[in-house]
Amino acid sequence: MTQDDAWRGVAAEEVQELNSAVGAKLQARSRKLLGSLIRPHLWPAGAALALVVLQNLSSLVGPLLIAAAIDSGIPSAIRGDTSTLAWCIGGYAFSAIANSGLLMAFQRLAARISQDVLLDLRQRLFRHVQRLSLSFHESYTSGKVISRLTADMESIGKLLEDGLDNLLNAVLSLAFIGTLLLILDVPLALIVMAGFIPLVLMLRWFRATSGRAYRATRGAIAKVIVQFVETMNGIRAVQAFRRERRNESIMDVENASYRDSNYTATSAVATFAASVRFIGNVSLAVVLGIGAWRVTGGSMELGVLTAFTLYLRRFYDPLDELAQVANSYASASAALEKISGVLEEEPTVVEPAHPKPLPPGGTIEFNQVEFRYGPETPVVLPKFDLTIPAGQTVALVGATGAGKSTIAKLVARFYDPTAGSVRLSGVDLRDTADEDLRTKVVMVTQENFLFSGSVADNIALGKPSATRGEIESAAAAVGAHEFIAALPDGYDTDVRKRGGRLSAGQRQLVAFARAFLADPSVLVLDEATSSLDVPGERAVQAALETVLTDRTAVIIAHRLSTVLIADRVLVVDGGRIVEDGSPADLVAEGRGEFAALHQAWLESLA
Ligand SMILES: Nc1ncnc2c1ncn2[C@@H]1O[C@H](COP(=O)(O)OP(=O)(O)OP(=O)(O)O)[C@@H](O)[C@H]1O
């Protein structure tokens, strides 16, 4: 692994203090992402920039017109000539209207650009995360992904919406007003500029402090969301095991650390904003003092001083806003760093550039396969060979943690073996197209996951092009038709709505109907451990036999009845296949682990 690889993807997420080289690398990655997001909107962004320039120019005219009104309009009006004053007032009204119109146009355009950018980023992130391999999801957790898609996205949105608006306004105001101040009065303008020295120092301090603080807030909010999502996902277990108090105390700790990191971040903003205001007010006081002294001495006109102080207020207001921008920027860049990390992750199970088509048949071969979950984790499956001929039903049995699910996951290519190869009909799974593999190998897991939508939609997942007739015959084949027809809206019942909720056995039947409809050559099945009532169990058993007909099957078996319908039993122990034979032969041998397991099963049924 090179030095660069060590920080790739999400590796730096949990690290609070980064060295400057890594920090720079992460910033460059964030900038690259931001650039790629903004590039498609360069023209509208240019138009927005033009609008904000015009809007700033229009707002500058006001104080100049007021100065003209005080210095020449009012004196002429006293002498009976009101035309200058009328021009000043008319001009002021016109610039105010133009200013409002331009502001509205700019804000609308900016909002449109930023919403498009956010939409693009959300889509990219969602698509990318869906493509990432199981190994990523097992370690990254859904809570963190949710936090990237919600909280982080929101802080980037805040920067794009208010931040850019404020930043452009501030920079332009500073440039324009700075120029005007110099034109109006050079000595006073220089006094104002001197205030910039402490300002720049403050800005440097603020960037360093808030950058660190906001990285911490991103990590902390992710932990709060992870804890929340885990609790909600496991709410049944939480209530069943009375884990509420324990969860509350974990949540309290995460929540408190989020509050603390936010507090540190906002404290920095407060210090910075207060310093800006303080420097602004001191400059104003000095300008007023010197200005008043010069007006009384006759070397400066009152109107000019009025205009100068009016501009000066406007000069410091955007600096206040700049503090807010710096704040949103720090928060958004921490978020962008995390999101760009997720986007940098690559699937570990990669689709080949030139896939080989899978021929018909379903022979599975493990050739010298060895497997470990990660480079630092122990070998879970030591080197082994195994051939499962097409059409055979194999039951994997063994103690918990023996490696049964791991073997099943290799057949479905959720992982690639660390050494050796897994072949289907003679083709290395690494050489197959995802689409091809997913139609030939279907995995039915214990979760029996139902997506929101109708029962029919959930069965059709196995074959999206299926007609209603095909869906119903698949359901009928596995014996699910009766209970589905009896649901409030039959096949159109929403499985997430009241009345559409299915029992564990019914969910399993829907999962079987889905697999039956998909009609794969190979079925990998993690049998549910939860026990069903006797009629439910019989229905599921009958459905299982139907689904298994004419295909290769690898079943992680938990029930004796399932093992007995298998052609072959593999007993797994510590990642090794220690027994291999037909259930009848293994029982007849009478000495092995399977024979003992069989005896225990029989006794439990007695
Ligand atoms: N994602 C993972 N990362 C690291 N180790 C893992 C991972 N999944 C499983 N393991 C380890 O691999 C070994 C085999 O696990 P596996 O899930 O294959 O066992 P199993 O026989 O299916 O168990 P069970 O019957 O409890 O489901 C175990 O020691 C387990 O701790």
The ligand as an SDF file (V2000), in Angstrom:
LIG
                    3D

 31 33  0  0  0  0  0  0  0  0999 V2000
  -17.9400   -8.9360    7.1830 N   0  0  0  0  0  0  0  0  0  0  0  0
  -17.0980   -9.6460    7.9090 C   0  0  0  0  0  0  0  0  0  0  0  0
  -15.8980   -9.1150    8.2370 N   0  0  0  0  0  0  0  0  0  0  0  0
  -15.0130   -9.8430    8.9710 C   0  0  0  0  0  0  0  0  0  0  0  0
  -15.2330  -11.0830    9.4260 N   0  0  0  0  0  0  0  0  0  0  0  0
  -16.4140  -11.6530    9.1290 C   0  0  0  0  0  0  0  0  0  0  0  0
  -17.4040  -10.9620    8.3710 C   0  0  0  0  0  0  0  0  0  0  0  0
  -18.4690  -11.7810    8.2440 N   0  0  0  0  0  0  0  0  0  0  0  0
  -18.1610  -12.9200    8.8950 C   0  0  0  0  0  0  0  0  0  0  0  0
  -16.9250  -12.8470    9.4280 N   0  0  0  0  0  0  0  0  0  0  0  0
  -16.2260  -13.9000   10.1920 C   0  0  0  0  0  0  0  0  0  0  0  0
  -16.0960  -15.0220    9.3390 O   0  0  0  0  0  0  0  0  0  0  0  0
  -16.3230  -16.2080   10.0570 C   0  0  0  0  0  0  0  0  0  0  0  0
  -17.3890  -17.0410    9.3280 C   0  0  0  0  0  0  0  0  0  0  0  0
  -18.6050  -16.3320    9.3690 O   0  0  0  0  0  0  0  0  0  0  0  0
  -19.9100  -16.8240    8.6250 P   0  0  0  0  0  0  0  0  0  0  0  0
  -20.8930  -15.7360    8.6860 O   0  0  0  0  0  0  0  0  0  0  0  0
  -19.5410  -17.3640    7.2950 O   0  0  0  0  0  0  0  0  0  0  0  0
  -20.3630  -18.0300    9.5760 O   0  0  0  0  0  0  0  0  0  0  0  0
  -21.6760  -18.9050    9.5080 P   0  0  0  0  0  0  0  0  0  0  0  0
  -21.2180  -20.3090    9.5440 O   0  0  0  0  0  0  0  0  0  0  0  0
  -22.5290  -18.5090    8.3720 O   0  0  0  0  0  0  0  0  0  0  0  0
  -22.3700  -18.5230   10.8760 O   0  0  0  0  0  0  0  0  0  0  0  0
  -23.9420  -18.3920   11.2170 P   0  0  0  0  0  0  0  0  0  0  0  0
  -24.5250  -19.7410   11.1920 O   0  0  0  0  0  0  0  0  0  0  0  0
  -23.8820  -17.8230   12.6040 O   0  0  0  0  0  0  0  0  0  0  0  0
  -24.5230  -17.4290   10.2320 O   0  0  0  0  0  0  0  0  0  0  0  0
  -16.7090  -15.8230   11.4570 C   0  0  0  0  0  0  0  0  0  0  0  0
  -15.5860  -15.9910   12.2770 O   0  0  0  0  0  0  0  0  0  0  0  0
  -17.0590  -14.3670   11.3510 C   0  0  0  0  0  0  0  0  0  0  0  0
  -16.7040  -13.6890   12.5290 O   0  0  0  0  0  0  0  0  0  0  0  0
  1  2  1  0
  2  3  1  0
  2  7  2  0
  3  4  2  0
  4  5  1  0
  5  6  2  0
  6  7  1  0
  6 10  1  0
  7  8  1  0
  8  9  2  0
  9 10  1  0
 10 11  1  0
 11 12  1  0
 11 30  1  0
 12 13  1  0
 13 14  1  0
 13 28  1  0
 14 15  1  0
 15 16  1  0
 16 17  2  0
 16 18  1  0
 16 19  1  0
 19 20  1  0
 20 21  2  0
 20 22  1  0
 20 23  1  0
 23 24  1  0
 24 25  2  0
 24 26  1  0
 24 27  1  0
 28 29  1  0
 28 30  1  0
 30 31  1  0
M  END
$$$$
